[in-house]
Amino acid sequence: MSGDPEQEYFVDGMVEEIITALSRIRWLFVIARNSTFTYKGKPVDVKQVAQELGVRYVLEGSVRKAGNRVRITGQLIDTATGAHIWADRFDGALDDIFELQDQVASNVAGAIEPKLRQSEIERASRKPTANLTAYDLYLRALAQSYRYTEEGLAEAVVLARQALAIDPSYAPAAAMVGWCRVLQRAQGWGALAADDIAEACRLARQALEAARDDADTVWQAAYTLFFLTGEAEIAAAALDRALALNPNAAHAWAARGIIHALRNQPEAAIEAIERARRLSPFDPYAFNYAGIIAIAHLAARRFEQAIEWADRTLHDQPRTVAAMRVKVAALAHLGDLDGASAELSRMLAIDPKLTITGFRAYAHFFAPEVLELYVAGLRLAGLPEK
């Protein structure tokens, strides 16, 4: 919008980078560059664009240049309603054009994905149940998992299974079952039978094989195998693949972060989570980012920082058992046994069957030194042995 034709190549490059970044999100259908560029420099009606290209959403934006500074704005529009789903702006210097393009493209893709998914969930929730497809059932399952309640996760598993009944090869639904089982086990919500765990692992392996180019499905399956079977190397390799497919996949960075934290690699964990936080700061599961940083600080024996980050999680999601465990252990190691005991009582109200023996069985995939740090703290706080 500066009117400088010499900067046109920068704008074209920025658009191309954003299209490439969005195209890495496999569940999105993204119009290719050449078709998109036919609208360049023209005033357009987004509904007309939607009709001509057969799309549901339009991302539009502008670039303004003043001297060596550039401001890039963007907004995402639902063409069916005309509603603005997302808008943001980015400022930077033209000293390193390619670095600026990469940064903006990564931030746009990371921020847009959760907004688009929420919009799709709302669309699916309005459809009559008689017209639901495997995709719609998956979206409804995702919405239930976002509730982060015992009932919500149980319903998410039911809906994901219904999606698989329609399409047994639908990998996102297969991976969703395992993801929900991991959350149920972490929270102590319902006793998982051996058959439940075996099904989750079988579906995770099926999803890994069937969706080798879908970053979301790959990271969920990797997460399931790490938590339910302790297959850290397989999970790490799968996460590497997910991030190679889509470097802007915030949840894949978060999954990498928690694996690093529990395997006693706290600095690598914090680095991965900070990347996830930058990519998706308003994600429905953003509270988990602080919780994983809390685990990393606990592993590093930085107990005050562990408590601070655990409290951030509990402020946003007060029923997060993983954050409560960190806080109990950290308080105990600092010698605040009254505070640790009080937090333990709150945790046992959510997960009343937890014992030292049960926690050891659950946490078999932790690095031994991290596991013993937890166990020592929980024992000092008064958690029963059996």
Wavefront OBJ file of the C-alpha trace (Angstrom):
o trace
v 0.000 0.000 0.000
v 3.062 2.269 -0.007
v 2.842 2.563 -3.790
v 6.479 1.544 -4.174
v 6.690 -0.883 -7.134
v 10.172 -1.940 -6.064
v 8.694 -3.534 -2.943
v 6.174 -5.587 -4.911
v 8.476 -8.610 -4.880
v 8.451 -8.521 -1.067
v 4.653 -8.632 -0.951
v 4.522 -11.463 -3.487
v 7.099 -13.393 -1.506
v 5.185 -12.867 1.735
v 1.950 -14.160 0.221
v 3.726 -17.193 -1.189
v 5.354 -17.984 2.176
v 1.986 -17.784 3.964
v 0.307 -20.020 1.374
v 3.119 -22.570 1.764
v 2.875 -22.468 5.566
v -0.908 -22.960 5.519
v -0.595 -25.767 2.964
v 1.436 -27.758 5.497
v -1.705 -28.023 7.653
v -3.023 -31.162 6.020
v -6.659 -30.825 7.087
v -6.897 -27.499 5.233
v -7.692 -27.172 1.547
v -5.611 -24.200 0.425
v -5.919 -22.575 -3.016
v -2.639 -22.542 -4.924
v -0.558 -19.435 -5.526
v -1.394 -18.892 -9.201
v -5.144 -18.838 -8.626
v -4.808 -16.623 -5.562
v -2.675 -14.079 -7.396
v -5.449 -13.337 -9.932
v -7.037 -11.154 -7.210
v -3.853 -9.200 -6.561
v -4.273 -5.438 -6.435
v -8.036 -5.561 -7.024
v -10.866 -4.624 -4.664
v -12.704 -7.897 -4.158
v -15.834 -9.152 -2.442
v -14.872 -12.108 -0.239
v -18.172 -13.833 -1.007
v -17.374 -13.590 -4.705
v -13.903 -15.043 -4.044
v -15.459 -17.884 -2.065
v -17.887 -18.671 -4.859
v -15.271 -18.530 -7.616
v -12.662 -20.610 -5.762
v -14.957 -22.901 -3.784
v -13.566 -21.969 -0.360
v -15.080 -21.292 3.052
v -12.519 -18.825 4.419
v -10.476 -15.985 2.938
v -7.276 -14.569 4.384
v -6.544 -11.052 3.199
v -4.013 -8.465 4.229
v -1.819 -5.538 3.359
v 1.757 -4.338 3.579
v 2.746 -0.754 4.340
v 6.359 0.388 4.017
v 7.857 3.511 5.579
v 11.605 3.871 5.170
v 13.199 0.668 6.407
v 10.154 -0.388 8.456
v 7.266 -2.501 7.266
v 3.858 -3.232 8.793
v 1.947 -6.323 7.695
v -1.725 -6.795 8.607
v -3.942 -9.796 8.082
v -7.527 -10.824 8.698
v -9.339 -14.117 8.292
v -12.963 -13.961 7.155
v -15.726 -16.566 7.205
v -17.258 -16.011 3.781
v -20.603 -17.547 4.764
v -21.241 -14.961 7.490
v -18.751 -12.194 6.740
v -17.486 -12.525 10.330
v -13.860 -11.761 11.167
v -12.377 -14.861 12.806
v -8.865 -13.531 13.345
v -6.867 -10.346 12.792
v -3.351 -9.283 13.695
v -0.459 -7.111 12.599
v 3.292 -7.609 12.417
v 6.020 -4.955 12.414
v 9.623 -5.431 11.350
v 12.656 -4.104 9.526
v 13.549 -4.871 5.930
v 17.181 -5.578 6.865
v 16.571 -9.299 6.491
v 13.570 -9.711 4.240
v 13.593 -13.515 4.171
v 13.768 -13.855 7.945
v 10.845 -11.445 8.289
v 8.841 -13.395 5.712
v 9.496 -16.666 7.544
v 8.532 -15.153 10.898
v 5.268 -13.665 9.661
v 4.277 -16.784 7.704
v 4.952 -19.007 10.727
v 3.021 -16.741 13.105
v 0.058 -16.390 10.739
v -0.217 -20.158 10.167
v 0.174 -20.964 13.860
v -2.408 -18.401 14.938
v -4.962 -19.199 12.254
v -5.101 -22.987 12.722
v -6.845 -23.051 16.144
v -9.216 -20.272 15.055
v -10.179 -22.173 11.915
v -10.620 -25.389 13.837
v -12.898 -23.697 16.358
v -14.939 -22.225 13.502
v -15.237 -25.677 11.936
v -16.291 -27.171 15.289
v -19.054 -24.578 15.590
v -20.161 -25.308 12.030
v -20.312 -29.065 12.727
v -22.243 -28.519 15.955
v -25.016 -26.819 13.965
v -25.471 -29.742 11.571
v -28.375 -32.172 12.110
v -27.148 -35.448 13.599
v -28.594 -37.375 10.645
v -26.163 -35.606 8.285
v -22.949 -36.097 10.235
v -19.875 -37.394 8.424
v -16.723 -38.887 9.928
v -15.156 -35.414 9.765
v -18.068 -33.774 11.575
v -18.034 -36.455 14.278
v -14.306 -35.911 14.712
v -14.856 -32.166 15.119
v -17.542 -32.807 17.726
v -15.146 -35.163 19.525
v -12.527 -32.421 19.483
v -15.003 -29.952 20.995
v -15.804 -32.414 23.784
v -12.108 -32.935 24.532
v -11.671 -29.152 24.855
v -14.141 -29.196 27.757
v -11.446 -31.019 29.772
v -13.965 -32.844 31.951
v -14.471 -36.521 32.714
v -17.771 -36.509 30.827
v -16.347 -34.564 27.895
v -13.439 -36.944 27.330
v -15.707 -39.990 27.592
v -18.068 -38.462 25.014
v -15.114 -37.587 22.755
v -14.105 -41.273 22.677
v -17.688 -42.268 21.787
v -17.825 -39.729 18.937
v -14.386 -40.717 17.596
v -15.473 -44.360 17.554
v -18.620 -43.378 15.651
v -16.434 -41.619 13.090
v -14.360 -44.793 12.737
v -17.533 -46.835 12.278
v -18.311 -44.659 9.230
v -14.715 -44.647 7.975
v -12.410 -47.194 9.673
v -9.378 -45.638 7.937
v -10.042 -42.095 9.212
v -6.713 -41.464 10.946
v -7.560 -38.250 12.873
v -10.366 -40.067 14.718
v -8.083 -43.036 15.398
v -5.457 -40.744 16.928
v -8.128 -38.869 18.893
v -9.059 -42.013 20.850
v -5.502 -42.360 22.152
v -5.200 -38.659 22.969
v -8.362 -38.838 25.080
v -7.187 -42.002 26.837
v -3.924 -40.287 27.780
v -5.827 -37.340 29.270
v -8.201 -39.659 31.135
v -5.293 -41.578 32.610
v -3.376 -38.442 33.565
v -6.426 -37.038 35.366
v -7.515 -40.313 36.969
v -10.894 -39.999 35.271
v -12.282 -43.502 35.094
v -10.320 -46.724 35.402
v -8.958 -47.635 31.974
v -9.210 -51.338 31.270
v -6.350 -53.175 29.578
v -8.577 -53.424 26.493
v -9.020 -49.622 26.416
v -5.262 -49.072 26.465
v -4.655 -51.799 23.901
v -7.266 -50.253 21.574
v -5.742 -46.794 21.967
v -2.255 -48.076 21.126
v -3.518 -50.120 18.177
v -5.352 -47.105 16.766
v -2.304 -44.882 17.338
v -0.105 -47.255 15.327
v -2.804 -47.436 12.642
v -2.947 -43.620 12.504
v 0.847 -43.320 12.244
v 0.875 -45.681 9.301
v -2.176 -44.250 7.533
v -1.442 -40.537 7.924
v 2.270 -40.208 7.403
v 1.847 -36.721 5.945
v -0.614 -35.310 8.518
v 1.317 -33.513 11.275
v -1.662 -33.322 13.670
v -2.424 -37.019 13.474
v 1.254 -37.977 13.748
v 1.900 -35.972 16.915
v -1.251 -37.269 18.635
v -0.316 -40.860 17.841
v 3.255 -40.262 19.040
v 1.961 -38.746 22.279
v -0.261 -41.769 22.872
v 2.543 -44.268 22.354
v 4.885 -42.342 24.656
v 2.406 -42.102 27.517
v 0.753 -45.510 27.246
v 3.707 -47.688 26.217
v 6.765 -45.598 27.065
v 8.095 -45.848 23.492
v 10.145 -42.663 23.757
v 12.333 -43.241 20.695
v 9.394 -44.047 18.411
v 7.504 -41.026 19.751
v 10.485 -38.699 19.285
v 11.024 -39.881 15.702
v 7.333 -39.403 14.924
v 7.394 -35.890 16.382
v 10.417 -35.060 14.248
v 8.378 -36.162 11.247
v 5.360 -34.085 12.323
v 7.488 -30.967 12.685
v 9.212 -31.573 9.364
v 5.754 -31.748 7.771
v 4.520 -28.631 9.557
v 7.045 -26.557 11.540
v 4.113 -24.390 12.683
v 2.252 -27.216 14.485
v 2.049 -25.788 18.000
v 0.736 -28.981 19.576
v 3.588 -30.996 18.102
v 6.043 -28.577 19.719
v 4.140 -28.954 23.001
v 4.277 -32.757 22.746
v 8.016 -32.555 22.115
v 8.300 -30.265 25.148
v 6.611 -32.637 27.586
v 8.672 -35.590 26.366
v 11.860 -33.561 26.883
v 10.694 -32.522 30.370
v 9.814 -36.014 31.534
v 13.026 -37.432 30.052
v 15.002 -34.914 32.160
v 15.890 -32.475 29.388
v 14.405 -29.325 30.952
v 16.063 -26.646 28.832
v 15.090 -28.332 25.568
v 11.559 -28.691 26.977
v 11.240 -24.982 27.757
v 12.589 -24.036 24.325
v 9.984 -26.251 22.608
v 7.116 -24.895 24.724
v 8.104 -21.285 24.115
v 7.893 -22.056 20.387
v 4.418 -23.536 20.892
v 3.286 -20.517 22.931
v 4.412 -18.102 20.222
v 2.638 -20.092 17.519
v -0.672 -20.544 19.322
v -1.048 -18.246 22.345
v -4.866 -18.533 22.503
v -5.175 -22.266 21.987
v -7.886 -24.084 24.029
v -5.080 -26.196 25.529
v -2.703 -23.256 26.100
v -2.908 -23.850 29.858
v -0.860 -26.993 29.264
v 2.080 -24.924 28.037
v 2.614 -23.462 31.509
v 2.151 -26.903 33.052
v 4.901 -28.407 30.912
v 7.259 -25.555 31.789
v 6.444 -26.300 35.452
v 7.495 -29.936 34.939
v 10.738 -28.789 33.296
v 11.587 -26.539 36.248
v 10.796 -29.364 38.672
v 13.123 -31.683 36.754
v 15.813 -29.002 36.991
v 15.140 -28.697 40.756
v 14.095 -25.067 40.341
v 11.223 -25.539 42.756
v 10.103 -21.909 43.148
v 9.774 -21.514 39.375
v 7.976 -24.868 39.166
v 5.347 -23.630 41.632
v 4.964 -20.327 39.785
v 4.294 -22.044 36.445
v 2.053 -24.702 38.005
v -0.047 -21.893 39.491
v -0.397 -20.328 36.033
v -1.860 -23.585 34.751
v -4.161 -23.968 37.734
v -5.375 -20.392 37.344
v -6.585 -21.198 33.813
v -7.603 -24.821 34.433
v -7.978 -25.542 38.182
v -8.526 -29.295 37.688
v -5.192 -30.076 36.006
v -3.802 -32.972 38.032
v -0.377 -32.878 36.343
v 0.151 -29.290 37.546
v -1.064 -30.215 41.016
v 1.483 -33.048 41.196
v 4.271 -30.626 40.303
v 3.127 -28.160 42.957
v 2.827 -30.832 45.663
v 6.314 -32.193 44.936
v 7.928 -28.739 44.680
v 6.376 -27.479 47.915
v 7.490 -30.635 49.716
v 11.058 -30.318 48.451
v 11.108 -26.700 49.672
v 10.068 -27.895 53.136
v 6.541 -26.430 53.006
v 4.834 -29.640 54.076
v 1.624 -27.894 55.172
v 1.251 -26.308 51.744
v 2.121 -29.587 50.032
v -0.431 -31.482 52.116
v -3.155 -28.939 51.331
v -2.444 -29.164 47.592
v -2.399 -32.960 47.844
v -5.883 -32.882 49.352
v -7.139 -30.843 46.405
v -5.524 -33.291 43.995
v -7.008 -36.343 45.718
v -10.461 -34.803 45.435
v -10.058 -35.203 41.652
v -7.989 -38.408 41.602
v -8.913 -40.132 44.905
v -7.343 -43.499 44.085
v -3.830 -42.146 43.544
v -1.069 -43.839 45.548
v 2.724 -43.969 45.343
v 2.492 -47.459 43.834
v -0.136 -46.357 41.341
v 1.851 -43.280 40.365
v 4.985 -45.369 39.774
v 2.982 -47.651 37.470
v 1.505 -44.678 35.597
v 4.837 -42.829 35.302
v 6.898 -45.750 33.989
v 7.940 -43.607 31.010
v 9.523 -40.861 33.179
v 13.317 -40.669 33.394
v 14.234 -42.503 36.656
v 15.661 -39.386 38.318
v 12.541 -37.349 37.478
v 10.271 -40.118 38.741
v 12.160 -40.310 42.064
v 11.938 -36.530 42.432
v 8.161 -36.764 42.137
v 7.880 -39.799 44.406
v 10.005 -38.254 47.157
v 7.918 -35.079 47.121
v 4.559 -36.875 47.021
v 5.665 -39.146 49.871
v 6.753 -36.178 51.995
v 3.362 -34.560 51.346
v 1.605 -37.664 52.695
v 0.458 -39.593 49.629
v -0.244 -43.190 50.727
v 2.062 -45.931 49.492
v -0.803 -48.245 48.443
l 1 2 3 4 5 6 7 8 9 10 11 12 13 14 15 16 17 18 19 20 21 22 23 24 25 26 27 28 29 30 31 32 33 34 35 36 37 38 39 40 41 42 43 44 45 46 47 48 49 50 51 52 53 54 55 56 57 58 59 60 61 62 63 64 65 66 67 68 69 70 71 72 73 74 75 76 77 78 79 80 81 82 83 84 85 86 87 88 89 90 91 92 93 94 95 96 97 98 99 100 101 102 103 104 105 106 107 108 109 110 111 112 113 114 115 116 117 118 119 120 121 122 123 124 125 126 127 128 129 130 131 132 133 134 135 136 137 138 139 140 141 142 143 144 145 146 147 148 149 150 151 152 153 154 155 156 157 158 159 160 161 162 163 164 165 166 167 168 169 170 171 172 173 174 175 176 177 178 179 180 181 182 183 184 185 186 187 188 189 190 191 192 193 194 195 196 197 198 199 200 201 202 203 204 205 206 207 208 209 210 211 212 213 214 215 216 217 218 219 220 221 222 223 224 225 226 227 228 229 230 231 232 233 234 235 236 237 238 239 240 241 242 243 244 245 246 247 248 249 250 251 252 253 254 255 256 257 258 259 260 261 262 263 264 265 266 267 268 269 270 271 272 273 274 275 276 277 278 279 280 281 282 283 284 285 286 287 288 289 290 291 292 293 294 295 296 297 298 299 300 301 302 303 304 305 306 307 308 309 310 311 312 313 314 315 316 317 318 319 320 321 322 323 324 325 326 327 328 329 330 331 332 333 334 335 336 337 338 339 340 341 342 343 344 345 346 347 348 349 350 351 352 353 354 355 356 357 358 359 360 361 362 363 364 365 366 367 368 369 370 371 372 373 374 375 376 377 378 379 380 381 382 383 384 385 386
